[in-house]
Amino acid sequence: MGLFDPNWWREVCLSLDPEDLSAIDSLKTLRDKIAHGKPNGTGFVTIRNYCGGAKRFAKRLPEIVLT
């Protein structure tokens, strides 16, 4: 989507909580480690917090994309 409007992703990032974006990045990294059979040592509470950040991001995304 950034190819259509170079400012789009920057505006999305500025309008969201950095902790929520970090949670999404962390979930992706964790998924990659698990998919490749690497140990991660991540506990349930940490993953639950990551999921909370991802849910907040997902809730706000339609309002950001549609405005």
Secondary structure as GFF3:
##gff-version 3
##sequence-region A 1 67
A	DSSP	alpha_helix	8	15	.	.	.	ID=ss1
A	DSSP	alpha_helix	18	35	.	.	.	ID=ss2
A	DSSP	alpha_helix	44	65	.	.	.	ID=ss3
###
